[in-house]
Amino acid sequence: MTGLEQLDDEDYPSVSMGQAAELLDVQPAFLRSLDTAGVLHPHRTAGGHRRYSRRQLTEVVRLRALLDAGHSLGSARTIADLEKRVEAEDDARRRADDARDEARRDRDQAEAARRRADEEHRQAVRDRDEARADLEDREDQLRVTRRRLDEARDEISTLTAQLDRRT
């Protein structure tokens, strides 16, 4: 992971315990007590030093607020866990809503494409029917022209025969 990716990652353990205590205006002992109680599990370096992620710092702020409001550590932990579950369910619901909305958009686009295809098909049928009618008209004209041509040939043959008899 590059340095820039680490800055964007809420779960990357980048803050030392001393920095976290200073940022959150709590005593390092408070952070240690959360770790000891199993409420928060900071990353440990090879030397055993605690490192906190931005997400963990947010959790500490929420726990501190609940403790300051008079909750015990156990109830604060339960409340914070329930809030996380509610947030996760809300996120899942939003994703499901987004997926449903996307499926509706896809369905609507497919329906519009089907309607366009149906209209194009109807237009193609109309064009074909017009072409057939035009072809039938031309065939009728051709039959009439052939009949007239045959009549003209017959007349020429008759006239030629008459001329031949006169000469």
HUGI-V191055 format. One record per run of one state. SS is the DSSP state (H for helix, E for strand, L for the rest). FROM is the first residue (numbers start at 1). TO is the last residue. If there is no record, write none. Layout:
{{SS:FROM:TO} {SS:FROM:TO}}
//
This chain:
{{L:1:2} {H:3:8} {L:9:14} {E:15:16} {H:17:24} {L:25:27} {H:28:36} {L:37:42} {E:43:44} {L:45:49} {E:50:52} {L:53:53} {H:54:68} {L:69:72} {H:73:166} {L:167:167}}
//
